[in-house]
Amino acid sequence: MSNQKKDFWNSPLASSAIKTDDVKMPEMLIGYLIGPFGALLSSGIFTSFLNKYFTDVLLLDTGFLTGLQLVSTFFIVAANLIVGQLIERTKASAGKARPWLLLSALTLSVSCLLMFVVPFEGVAKMIWVAIAYNLYYAVAYPIYNTANSTMIPVSTRNSQQRGSLASFTNIAGLAVMGCGSMIFPILVSNVMKEDPNMWLLVMVAVAIFTGLTIFLQYKFTRERVTEEDMVTNAGSEKKEVKTVSLGQQLKAVTGEKWWWLVMLFYLGFQWSGAMKNGSMSYFCQWVVDASLVCGDWGFAQTILSIMGAIPMAAAAAIVMPLANKFGKRIVVCVGMIVGVVGGVIAGLANGNIILVSVGVALKCLGNSPACYVILAMLADVIDHIEYTTGIRTDGLTMSIYSSLMVAATPICNSLFMAMLGAAGYDAAATVQSAAVQSTISVSYIWIETIAFAVCAVLVFFFTVEKNLPEEQAAIAARKK
């Protein structure tokens, strides 16, 4: 241990500012809210507007974009799995995930700029965009997102504190989505428009903010569960921390029904949401009747975003108390049902912004429990697997979780681009055809509504938390 005190990770620059055994408010606010908010800000913008930047500013063909995002998915999934294993095998006094957070302060902030520095035309422009796209989504983002997701299960074994951290992290994610869908639409429609220089200027500011906030996240976090193994193995100089093979981890997770259930739930929840987010600006421009908001689609999108953000913000104060009282399963299941009702209202509104807003508000209220507790649900499953197999699967589970999250955007965007192209979308048109408007409505409303109904059924059978306190006590007894 004396040698560890002299390494880089224990230097004043790299050492953690968190010294308490319990999770306190500075750690929650800076490490799990402000840090993730800054890190995910570019992703929130890209989710809502990267397609529109590609089609309307760079004037790229929808066929090229469909192929690019679909092919890139293979690199994205592979990168997430690789990063997960690298995290699992990292043995530093800073932990196994936090060193990768520090690296991502550089990689994520730099890579988010490259798609907006396009010095070429023609084929060279497409090659540049393809490389820049994969540097962000298949290199930088997997490093950050897998490490960030891993922080919840390794932060503490206290289930309520872990639930609070998961809530803060997801509030950060929802906040960046709000920025991407509320503030950014007004900037795009009134300031940035189709000017590539304005897009670059805005993204420079985002990149600087990203690097600073990720560094703060690194400083104000701590891996208490990882430290358990450090303490356990500190008694013998010859005793090595056991490295579990990928095959052993795969066997542990794939043999657990709760793991499959929560992953299938997240797949439907996240991918349908990605389809909604990627089509939102098109829905507001071509489907919604914006006459009540001065005819500006940017303001229409801001209104829908606000109507979704208000109930989600209000739910942040009550989701965890309700989950602690009734269980995550019941609260999330009821939320999904409410979301289905909201989706039906929005889908039958025929573009009326008032009725669509009501439906969107109900949908967002309904999906808020899942947003706030999904990481806590995954952490519960990881603890259960450790109880039944003796193996921690943080890295593998979170790399797969991160793969599903990151792959959702390119796959759903490529699908949406293909659907738009097949329907006859014309970026230069003043009015889109009925086929295009129907395609956009299905993508924005109905796909997610159907997914919510399926997710409600899946989560109803998620009962892993029933015996979790006894299982965590047994794990602690083993380590002693």
N, C-alpha and C positions, 0 to 999 in steps of 0.2 A: 504493500500500500504506500510505502514511502516513495517508491519510484513514480507512482501515479501522480503524486502531488507535484512533481516537477514537469509533467508533460504539458503539451499545448492546451489540452482541454481544461486544465486547472489554472491556467494563466488568468490574470485579471480581465483580459479581453474576452476569453472564451468560457470562463466559468459561469455557472448559473447564478442569477440573482435571487433565486428561490431557495430558501434554507429550511422552511418549515415542513414538518411531516404531513400536516393536513393542508388541503387545498384552500388557499385564501383568495380574497377578492383581487389583489393585484395580478395574481397568476391567471385568474379567470378572465379579467378584462384585457390584459395585454397579451397573454400567451394564447388565449382561445377566442378572442373577439377581434381586437385591433390587428393582431398579426395575420390571422387568416383573411380578414377583410382586405387588407392591402395586397396580400398574395393572390387572392382570387379575383381582384378587381378586373384585371385584363380578361380573365375567363368569362366573367359576367358580361362584359362588353361584347366579347366575341360571340357568346351564345346568342345574343339578341341581334348583333349587327355585322358579324363577319361575312355572312352570306350576302348581305346587302352591299357591303364594301366591295366584295369581289365582283358582283354583277353590275352595280351601278357606278362605282368609282373606277375600278380597274377594267371594267367591261369584259370580264372573262366569260367564256362560254359555259352554259349550264352543264353540257356534256363533260367538259374538262373537270369542272368542280365535282360532279358526281363521281367520276373515276378517281380523282385525287383523294377525296375524303374516304371513299370506300377502300382503296388500296392502303391508305395510311393507317387504317384501323388495325391491320396485321402488325405493323411496326409498333403501334401504340400499346396493344395488348402484350406483345413480347417485352416491350420496355418495362411495363408495369410489373410483370412477373419477375424480370431480372432484378429490378430495383427492390422488390420485396425480399428476394433471397439475399441480396447484398445487405439489406437492413438486418435480416435475421442473423447474418454472420459478422456483423459489425460489433466489435468488443472494445469500446472506448469508455473512459471514465465519464464522458458526457452522456453516455447511453448508446443505444443502437439506432435510434431514429433522429435524434437532435443533430448529430453531425451532418446528416443529409439535409436537414432544414437550413443549416448554415450555408452549405454549398448552393442550395437553390436560391439564396438571396442574390447570387450573381447570375446563375443560369436563367432563372425565370425573368428577371428584369431585363436582361439583354435580349433574350429570344423574342419577347413580346413586341420588340421594336422592328424586327427584321421584315415582317410582312408589310410594313409601311415605308420601308426604304426600298423602292423598286426602281432601279436605274436603267432597266431594259424595256424593250418592246418586243412584240411578236412571241416567237417560241422561247427566246431567252427569258422573257417575263414570266412565262408559265413555269419554266424550270426553276427560276428564282423563288417564285411563290411556293412551289412544291417543296423545295428544300427548307424554306423558312417555316412553312406550315409544320413540317415534321420535326424540325428542331424545337418548336414550341410544344407540340402535342405528343411527340414520341420520345423526347429527351427531357426537357426542362419541367414540363408539367407532371410527368410521372414521378420524378424525383421529389418534387414538393408534395404532391397530393398523397402519395403512398406514405411518406414520412409523417405528414400532418394527420392522416387517418390513424396511423399506428399510435400516435400520442395518446389517444383516449384510453385504450386498454392498458397501456403501460404507465399511465400517470398515477393511478391509485387503484386499490382494490375496494375502496368505499363506494358502494353501488350508487348512493344518492349523490355523492360528490362527482362521480363519473357521469351520472346523468346530467348534472348541471354543466359540466364541461362540454358534453355533447350538445346541449342546448345552446351554449354560447357559440360553439363552432358552427352550428347550423344557422344561428342568427346571423353570423358573419356571412355565410354563404347566401342567405336570403337577402341580406343588405346589398351585396354586390349585384345580385340579380335585380334588385330594386333600382340601383344606380343605372344598370344597363338598360332597364326598361322604362325608367321614369325621367331621369335627368338627361341621359344620353339622347333620347329621341328628339328633345327640343334643340339640343346642340346640333344634331345631324340635320334636322329639317330647316333650321333657321341660321346656323352659323357655318358648320363644316360642309354641308351639302355634298357636292361632288369634287371638292377641292382636296387633292391628295396631300398638299402641304399642311393644310389645317388638321387633317387626320394624323399626320406625323407629329405635329406640335403637341397635340393632346396626348398621344401615346408616349412621348418623351416624359411628360409629367407623370403619367401613370407608372412608367418604368422606375423612375426615381422613388416614387412613393412605395412601390412594391419592394425594392431592395431594403429600404429603411425599416419597413414594418416587419419583414421576415426576420431581420436581425433582432428586432425587439422580441419577436416570438421566441426565437432561440434563447435569448437571455432570460426570459420570464417563463420558462417551463422546466419541468424536472420529471425524470422517469423513475418513479419510486418502485414499480414492480421490477424493472430491470435491475435496480440496485439491490433487490432481495438476493438475486443470484450472485452479485458481487460480494455481498456480505457472507453468503453461505459458503463461497469458495475462498474466502480470504484466510481461513484458518490453516490452510496447507499450501505451501509454496509450490508443491508438485501437482496439486489438483487443478485440472483444467475444466473450464465451463464446457459442458457437453454440447456438441454441435449436432443438431438433428438434421438428417438428410431430407432432401425434397420429397423423396419417396415416402418416408415416414410421415412427413407433414400431410402429404396428399392422402395417405391412407387414413390418417386421423380425421381430417375434415370431411372427406367424401363418405366416410362411414357413419357420419352423424346426421340424422334426419333434420335436426333443428338448423344446422348449417345450410343444408339445401333449401329449406323453407325460407329462411331469411334472405338468401341470395336470390331466389326466384321472386320474392316480394320486391326486393330492391331493383331487380332487372326491370320488372313491369313499371314500377313507380318512377325510376330515373329515366328510362328511355322514352316513356310517353311524355314526361315533362320536357325532355330535350326536343321532341317533335313540336310540342306547344311553343317553347321558347324560340326555336328557330323560325317558326312561321308567324310569330306575333306581329312583327312590323309589317309584313305583307297583309295580314288580316286587318290591321288598323288602316292601312292605305287603300285596300281594294274592296273590303267587305263591309266594314263599319260605316254607318251613316254619320259622318263627322260634321254635319251641318250645325249641330248643337254646340260644337267647340270651334267655331270660326272656320270650319272646313279644313283644318290643319290635321293631317294624320299623326304628326308628332305629338300634338296635344291630346289627341284621342288615345294614343298609346300610354301617355302619361296618366290619363284619367283611369284607364283600365289597370295600370300598374298600382296606382294609389289605392284603388278599390280592392285590389288583392293584398296590398301590403298592410292596410289597416287591420283587418281581422287576424292576419298572421302575427303582427306586432302585439295585438291584444292577447292572442293565445299564448305568447311567450311567458306571460305571467301566471298562467293557470295549467299549462300542459304538464309540467313536472309534478306539481302538487297532486293533480288528478292521477297521473301515472303512478305516483308513490302510494296513493290510496286505493285505486282500483286495479292497478297493474297496467303495464305498457300495452299488452294485448288488447284489452277492452277499449282503452282510450283510442288507440290507433284504428281499430276496427270500426268504431262508431264514427270516427273522423272520415274514413274512406266512404262510408255510406252518405254522410253529409256532402262530400265532394261529388258523388254521383248525382245527387239531387241538383246541386249547383250546375253541373255540366249539362244536364238535360234542359234547365232553364236557359242557359246561354246558347245552347244549340238550337233551340226553338225560337230564339229572339229575332231571327231574320235580319240581323245587322243593326237592330235598334240598340243604340249605345246604352240606354238606361237599363233595359232588360239584360243585355250582355254584362253590364257592370254588376248587377245583382247576382247573376249566375257565377261570374268570376269571383266575387267576394265569398260566396258560399263554397266554391271549389277550393279556394285558398285557405279558408277556415278549416275545411275538412282535411286538407293535406298537411296542415301544420303539425299535428302530433307526430306523424311519420317523419317529417323533416327534423323535428327536435330530438327524437329519441332513437333514430335508426342506428347511430354509432354506439349508443348505449346497448341496444339490442344485440349488435354484433359483439360487443365486449362481453356481454353475458354468455353468448355462445362460446366465445374463446375460453372463458373461465370453465364452462361446463366440459369442453373438450379436454382441458388440462386436468380436470377432476377424473374423467373417465380413462384417459390415456397417459397422463403424466407429461404431456408435450404441450409447450406453448406454440401457438400457430399465428402469432400476431402478424409477422411479416407476410406469410402466404395469404392469410385471409384478407388483410388490408390491401395487398397488391391486386388480388382478384376484385375486391370491392372498388379499388381505384380504377382498375381496368374497365369495369362496368360503367363507372362514372365518366371517365375520359372518353371511352369509345362511343358513348351515347351521342355526343355531339357530332362527330364526323359521320357515323352511320346514319343517324336520323337526318342530318343535313343533306347527305348524299341521296337518301331516299326522297326527301322533300324536293330537292333539285330535280330528280328524275321525274317525280310526279308533276312538278310545274312544267318541265319541258314537254312531257306527254300531253298535258292539258293545253299547251300553246301559249305559255307566258311570254309576254313582250315587254321588256323593261322600258321601251320608248312609248308605249301606248298610254293614252289618257284614261281609258276604261278597259278593264279586263273582261274576257268572255265569262259566261255563266259556268263553263267547265272549270276555268281557273279559280273562280270564286268558290265553287263547291269544293275543289281540292284543298284550298286554303282553309276553309271552315272545318273540314274533316281533320286536317292536320292540327289545327289550333284547339279544337274543342272535343271532337268525338273520340279520337284515339285515346286521349287521357281519361275521358269519362269511362270508357269500357275497361281500361286498365285498372281504374280505381275499384270497380266492381269485383274484378278478379283478385286484387290485392286484399280486399275486405275478407274474402273467403280464406285466402292463404293465412292471414295473420290471426284469424279466429282459432287456428290450431297451434299457434305458437305459445307453448306453456313452459318454456325452459326456465323462466324466472321463478316458478313455483318452489323449487327446492334449492335455489341458488345460494341463500345464506348458509345452509348446512354444507353445501359443496365447497364454498369458499373457506369455511372454518376447517374442513378436512384438508384442503390444500395448505393452509397456514400450519396445521399440525404436522404435516409431512416435512415441511421445510425446517421446523424446529427440531 
